[in-house]
């Protein structure tokens, strides 16, 4: 990100991205525990989580997937919603919709994705693109997994597709941070429940 600020603490709309994510999760009717996974390289993020009265868990910092598995195994988690801390436009509504879809799909995993064309329209490029039913889709940073099966090399997963432009604003580059900030100025503030006002 070319910044001395840890990525989850970068601000969009005057609030750290992690704060916006946590706000959306706190108001969800389906989330009963919020844990922020941190590493030795993210002490400021750990401090911010504690200031928000959110539980933290330190992982080795190897990579996203390894750390996610480490946290799930060591915490003994079962039905796990995994949310990236860099999706500032997340809402309680999309979280609850994803959980509802997961619970009804009968598969051990679910990924929320959006069409690649939305990224292109925003002037961004997704890091990963998957071909699903003939469509190019990119994950937005919301996944659900059966924690009891997290050690398996590959899990069958359902895909929940959202066409919302805002959910495609996953901030991984300075350009995407600028796009998110401009989008916020254009569309207005989010409420404490993560919903647009």
C-alpha positions as CSV (number, residue, x, y, z in Angstrom):
1,X,0.0,0.0,0.0
2,X,3.1,2.3,0.2
3,X,1.9,3.5,3.6
4,X,3.3,3.4,7.1
5,X,-0.2,2.8,8.3
6,X,-1.3,-0.8,8.6
7,X,-3.8,-1.5,5.9
8,X,-6.9,-2.2,8.1
9,X,-6.3,1.2,9.7
10,X,-6.4,3.2,6.5
11,X,-9.4,5.5,6.5
12,X,-12.2,5.6,4.0
13,X,-14.9,8.2,4.9
14,X,-13.1,9.3,8.0
15,X,-13.1,5.8,9.6
16,X,-10.5,3.0,9.6
17,X,-11.6,0.2,7.3
18,X,-11.5,-2.4,10.1
19,X,-13.9,-0.2,12.1
20,X,-16.4,-0.2,9.3
21,X,-16.1,-4.0,8.9
22,X,-16.6,-4.6,12.7
23,X,-19.6,-2.2,12.8
24,X,-21.3,-4.3,10.0
25,X,-20.6,-7.5,11.9
26,X,-21.7,-6.2,15.3
27,X,-25.2,-5.5,13.9
28,X,-25.6,-8.9,12.2
29,X,-28.2,-11.2,13.5
30,X,-26.1,-14.2,12.5
31,X,-22.7,-13.3,14.0
32,X,-22.2,-14.2,17.6
33,X,-18.5,-13.7,18.0
34,X,-16.0,-11.4,16.3
35,X,-12.3,-12.2,16.4
36,X,-9.6,-10.1,14.7
37,X,-6.7,-12.2,13.5
38,X,-3.5,-10.3,13.9
39,X,0.2,-11.0,13.5
40,X,3.4,-9.6,15.0
41,X,3.5,-7.3,12.0
42,X,0.1,-5.7,12.9
43,X,0.4,-4.3,16.4
44,X,-1.5,-1.1,15.6
45,X,-4.4,-3.2,14.3
46,X,-4.4,-5.4,17.4
47,X,-4.5,-2.2,19.5
48,X,-7.4,-0.7,17.5
49,X,-9.4,-4.0,17.9
50,X,-8.9,-3.9,21.7
51,X,-10.0,-0.3,21.7
52,X,-13.2,-1.4,20.0
53,X,-13.6,-4.2,22.7
54,X,-13.0,-6.9,20.0
55,X,-11.2,-10.2,20.7
56,X,-7.9,-10.6,18.9
57,X,-5.9,-13.8,18.1
58,X,-2.3,-13.8,17.0
59,X,-1.4,-16.0,14.0
60,X,2.1,-16.8,12.7
61,X,1.8,-14.4,9.7
62,X,2.7,-16.9,7.1
63,X,-0.1,-16.1,4.6
64,X,-3.8,-15.4,4.5
65,X,-5.0,-19.1,4.1
66,X,-2.4,-20.6,6.5
67,X,-3.3,-18.0,9.1
68,X,-7.0,-18.5,8.7
69,X,-6.6,-22.2,9.1
70,X,-4.4,-21.7,12.1
71,X,-6.9,-19.5,13.8
72,X,-9.9,-21.8,13.1
73,X,-8.0,-24.9,14.3
74,X,-6.6,-23.3,17.5
75,X,-9.8,-21.6,18.4
76,X,-11.9,-24.7,17.7
77,X,-14.3,-22.8,15.5
78,X,-17.2,-24.5,13.6
79,X,-19.3,-22.3,11.4
80,X,-16.9,-19.5,10.5
81,X,-17.5,-16.3,8.6
82,X,-14.2,-14.9,7.3
83,X,-14.2,-11.3,6.4
84,X,-11.2,-9.3,5.0
85,X,-10.5,-6.1,6.9
86,X,-10.2,-4.1,3.7
87,X,-13.8,-4.0,2.4
88,X,-15.0,-0.7,3.7
89,X,-18.4,-0.8,2.1
90,X,-19.5,-4.1,3.7
91,X,-23.0,-4.1,5.2
92,X,-24.8,-6.1,7.8
93,X,-27.3,-7.0,5.0
94,X,-24.7,-8.7,2.8
95,X,-23.3,-10.6,5.8
96,X,-26.7,-11.9,6.8
97,X,-27.5,-12.8,3.1
98,X,-24.3,-14.8,2.8
99,X,-24.8,-16.7,6.0
100,X,-28.4,-17.5,5.0
101,X,-27.2,-18.8,1.6
102,X,-24.4,-20.8,3.3
103,X,-26.8,-22.5,5.7
104,X,-29.2,-23.4,2.9
105,X,-26.6,-24.6,0.3
106,X,-25.6,-27.8,2.0
107,X,-21.9,-27.3,1.1
108,X,-19.0,-26.9,3.5
109,X,-17.9,-23.6,2.1
110,X,-19.2,-20.4,0.4
111,X,-17.5,-17.5,-1.3
112,X,-19.1,-14.2,-2.0
113,X,-18.1,-13.0,-5.5
114,X,-18.9,-10.2,-8.0
115,X,-18.6,-10.1,-11.8
116,X,-15.2,-9.0,-13.1
117,X,-17.0,-6.4,-15.3
118,X,-17.8,-4.4,-12.1
119,X,-14.1,-4.2,-11.2
120,X,-13.4,-3.0,-14.8
121,X,-16.1,-0.3,-14.5
122,X,-14.5,0.9,-11.3
123,X,-11.1,1.1,-12.9
124,X,-9.7,-1.8,-10.8
125,X,-8.5,-5.3,-11.5
126,X,-9.2,-8.2,-9.2
127,X,-6.3,-10.3,-8.0
128,X,-8.1,-13.6,-8.5
129,X,-10.7,-14.5,-11.2
130,X,-12.7,-17.7,-11.3
131,X,-14.8,-19.0,-14.1
132,X,-18.2,-20.0,-12.6
133,X,-21.1,-21.1,-14.9
134,X,-19.4,-19.3,-17.8
135,X,-18.9,-16.0,-15.9
136,X,-15.7,-14.4,-14.8
137,X,-16.2,-13.8,-11.0
138,X,-13.9,-12.4,-8.4
139,X,-14.1,-13.0,-4.6
140,X,-14.8,-9.9,-2.6
141,X,-13.3,-11.0,0.7
142,X,-16.3,-12.7,2.4
143,X,-16.2,-16.4,2.9
144,X,-17.8,-19.0,5.1
145,X,-16.4,-22.4,6.0
146,X,-17.2,-25.4,8.1
147,X,-14.3,-25.1,10.6
148,X,-14.3,-28.9,11.2
149,X,-13.2,-29.4,7.6
150,X,-10.7,-26.6,7.3
151,X,-7.8,-29.0,7.1
152,X,-9.0,-30.5,3.9
153,X,-7.1,-29.5,0.8
154,X,-10.1,-28.6,-1.2
155,X,-13.7,-28.0,-0.2
156,X,-16.7,-28.0,-2.4
157,X,-18.1,-24.4,-2.2
158,X,-21.2,-22.5,-3.1
159,X,-20.9,-19.1,-4.7
160,X,-23.1,-16.2,-3.7
161,X,-23.0,-13.5,-6.4
162,X,-23.6,-9.9,-5.7
163,X,-23.9,-7.3,-8.4
164,X,-23.2,-4.4,-6.0
165,X,-20.4,-2.1,-7.1
166,X,-19.6,-1.2,-3.5
167,X,-18.7,-4.7,-2.5
168,X,-16.1,-4.9,-5.3
169,X,-14.2,-2.1,-3.6
170,X,-11.7,-4.3,-1.8
171,X,-8.7,-2.1,-1.0
172,X,-5.4,-3.8,-2.0
173,X,-3.6,-1.0,-3.8
174,X,-3.1,2.7,-3.4
175,X,-5.3,3.1,-6.6
176,X,-8.1,1.1,-5.0
177,X,-7.9,3.1,-1.8
178,X,-8.3,6.3,-3.9
179,X,-11.3,4.8,-5.8
180,X,-12.9,3.8,-2.4
181,X,-12.4,7.3,-1.0
182,X,-13.8,9.0,-4.1
183,X,-16.8,6.6,-4.1
184,X,-17.5,7.4,-0.4
185,X,-17.5,11.1,-1.2
186,X,-19.9,10.5,-4.0
187,X,-22.3,8.3,-2.2
188,X,-22.3,9.5,1.4
189,X,-21.7,8.0,4.8
190,X,-22.5,4.6,6.2
191,X,-24.4,4.2,9.4
192,X,-23.2,2.2,12.5
193,X,-24.9,-0.9,11.1
194,X,-22.9,-0.6,7.9
195,X,-26.0,0.5,5.9
196,X,-25.8,3.4,3.5
197,X,-27.6,6.5,4.8
